[in-house]
Amino acid sequence: MRQDFLSKKTVSVLSAGIVILLGCKSEVEQEIAISNNRPNIVLILADDYGIMDSQAYAQKFTGVEPSKMFYETLNIDRLINEGTAFSQAYPNQLCSPTQASIMTGKYAGRLDFTTAMLPRETYYNQNLTTPEGHYAHDVLGNKDNILIDKVRDVPFKDMFSEYLVVKN
């Protein structure tokens, strides 16, 4: 009778322990669950790209068969069909106002920023040595380089940054 009691007690304790352990999640599983709740957003912005430059949009607006179009944009079309595409979001004619719009969430016209940055002789390749008479700096590393007040005041930590070599 003593052996019967111990074995039932042992089985009960082991069963309870297994149930408790199965109900617990490891930290890794919890981190994976948290990271899976975040949206996966990819913003693709192309300068000088018209609505008729992808087969998906061109076919939608003109009805022309993809085989008769000049461009083949299979990967872009797949992104459009599997994701979200916007037909009422307009870039500007230049990259600087477009980037300012992305940073602030406002149209360039509301920022009074519709032209290019001041003309400067620049070199964009960080692997090249700095030419004589030039200096190197990170454009967005120093907010004093941003001339438009409405853009300068935006906290753009962890945004894009561009390395320039500018002539003195």
C-alpha positions as CSV (number, residue, x, y, z in Angstrom):
1,M,0.0,0.0,0.0
2,R,2.9,2.3,0.7
3,Q,4.3,1.7,-2.8
4,D,0.9,2.5,-4.3
5,F,0.6,5.8,-2.6
6,L,4.1,6.9,-3.7
7,S,3.6,5.9,-7.2
8,K,0.3,7.8,-7.4
9,K,1.9,10.8,-5.7
10,T,4.9,10.7,-8.0
11,V,2.7,10.4,-11.1
12,S,0.5,13.4,-9.9
13,V,3.6,15.6,-9.2
14,L,5.2,14.7,-12.6
15,S,1.9,15.3,-14.4
16,A,1.5,18.7,-12.8
17,G,5.1,19.6,-13.6
18,I,4.7,18.7,-17.2
19,V,1.5,20.7,-17.5
20,I,3.2,23.7,-16.0
21,L,6.2,23.4,-18.2
22,L,4.1,23.0,-21.3
23,G,2.2,26.2,-20.5
24,C,5.4,28.3,-20.1
25,K,7.0,30.0,-23.1
26,S,10.7,30.6,-23.4
27,E,12.1,34.1,-23.8
28,V,13.0,33.3,-27.4
29,E,9.5,32.3,-28.3
30,Q,8.1,35.5,-26.6
31,E,10.6,37.6,-28.6
32,I,9.6,35.9,-31.8
33,A,5.9,36.5,-31.0
34,I,6.6,40.2,-30.3
35,S,8.7,40.7,-33.5
36,N,6.0,39.0,-35.6
37,N,3.5,41.6,-34.5
38,R,5.5,44.5,-36.0
39,P,4.5,45.5,-39.5
40,N,6.9,44.8,-42.3
41,I,7.1,48.0,-44.3
42,V,9.3,48.6,-47.3
43,L,9.1,52.1,-48.9
44,I,10.4,52.2,-52.5
45,L,10.8,55.6,-53.9
46,A,12.1,56.1,-57.4
47,D,13.0,59.5,-58.9
48,D,11.8,60.2,-62.4
49,Y,9.5,57.3,-62.4
50,G,6.1,57.7,-64.1
51,I,2.9,55.8,-63.5
52,M,3.2,54.3,-67.0
53,D,6.7,52.9,-66.3
54,S,5.5,49.7,-64.6
55,Q,3.4,47.1,-66.5
56,A,0.9,46.8,-63.6
57,Y,-0.1,50.4,-63.6
58,A,0.2,50.9,-67.4
59,Q,-2.1,48.0,-68.0
60,K,-4.6,49.3,-65.4
61,F,-4.8,52.7,-66.9
62,T,-4.4,52.0,-70.7
63,G,-5.6,48.4,-71.1
64,V,-2.5,47.6,-73.2
65,E,-1.3,44.0,-73.0
66,P,2.0,43.5,-71.1
67,S,3.5,41.8,-74.1
68,K,3.1,45.0,-76.1
69,M,4.8,47.2,-73.6
70,F,8.4,48.4,-73.9
71,Y,9.3,47.7,-70.3
72,E,9.2,44.4,-68.4
73,T,8.7,45.1,-64.7
74,L,8.0,41.6,-63.4
75,N,9.4,42.2,-59.9
76,I,7.8,45.6,-59.4
77,D,4.5,44.2,-60.7
78,R,4.8,41.3,-58.2
79,L,5.4,43.8,-55.4
80,I,2.4,45.9,-56.5
81,N,0.1,42.8,-56.7
82,E,1.2,41.3,-53.4
83,G,1.5,44.5,-51.4
84,T,0.0,47.9,-51.3
85,A,0.5,50.4,-54.1
86,F,-0.4,54.0,-54.0
87,S,-1.6,55.9,-57.1
88,Q,-2.2,59.3,-55.4
89,A,1.2,59.8,-53.7
90,Y,3.4,62.1,-55.8
91,P,7.2,62.6,-55.6
92,N,8.6,66.0,-56.6
93,Q,10.6,66.7,-59.7
94,L,13.8,66.7,-57.6
95,C,15.1,64.4,-54.9
96,S,15.7,67.1,-52.2
97,P,12.1,68.2,-51.8
98,T,10.9,64.5,-52.0
99,Q,13.3,63.5,-49.2
100,A,12.2,66.5,-47.1
101,S,8.6,65.4,-47.6
102,I,9.4,61.9,-46.4
103,M,11.2,63.3,-43.3
104,T,8.4,65.6,-42.3
105,G,5.3,63.9,-43.7
106,K,4.2,67.1,-45.5
107,Y,4.1,68.1,-49.1
108,A,7.1,70.0,-50.3
109,G,4.9,73.0,-51.2
110,R,3.8,73.3,-47.5
111,L,7.5,73.3,-46.5
112,D,8.4,76.0,-49.1
113,F,11.0,73.6,-50.3
114,T,10.4,73.0,-54.0
115,T,13.9,73.4,-55.5
116,A,17.2,71.6,-55.3
117,M,19.7,72.3,-52.5
118,L,22.2,75.0,-53.2
119,P,24.5,74.0,-56.1
120,R,27.8,72.6,-54.8
121,E,30.5,70.5,-56.4
122,T,30.1,67.2,-54.6
123,Y,31.6,63.7,-54.6
124,Y,29.4,60.9,-53.3
125,N,31.8,58.0,-53.2
126,Q,33.1,57.5,-49.7
127,N,35.8,55.1,-50.9
128,L,37.6,57.8,-52.8
129,T,40.1,60.1,-51.1
130,T,39.0,63.7,-50.5
131,P,40.3,65.9,-53.3
132,E,42.6,68.9,-52.6
133,G,40.5,71.9,-51.6
134,H,37.5,69.9,-50.4
135,Y,36.2,68.7,-47.1
136,A,34.0,65.7,-46.1
137,H,31.0,65.8,-43.9
138,D,27.8,63.9,-43.2
139,V,24.9,66.1,-44.6
140,L,22.4,65.1,-41.9
141,G,24.9,64.7,-39.2
142,N,25.0,68.5,-38.8
143,K,21.6,70.1,-38.8
144,D,23.2,73.5,-39.6
145,N,23.5,72.3,-43.2
146,I,19.8,72.1,-43.6
147,L,18.6,75.5,-44.8
148,I,14.8,75.0,-44.5
149,D,13.7,75.6,-40.9
150,K,10.7,73.3,-41.1
151,V,12.9,70.4,-42.2
152,R,15.7,71.2,-39.8
153,D,13.4,71.0,-36.7
154,V,12.2,67.5,-37.5
155,P,13.9,64.8,-35.3
156,F,15.3,62.5,-37.9
157,K,17.4,60.2,-35.8
158,D,18.0,56.9,-37.6
159,M,16.8,58.3,-40.9
160,F,18.8,58.3,-44.0
161,S,22.1,60.1,-44.2
162,E,24.3,61.1,-47.1
163,Y,28.0,61.6,-47.0
164,L,29.3,64.5,-49.1
165,V,32.6,65.9,-50.0
166,V,32.1,69.6,-50.6
167,K,34.4,72.1,-52.3
168,N,35.6,74.9,-49.9
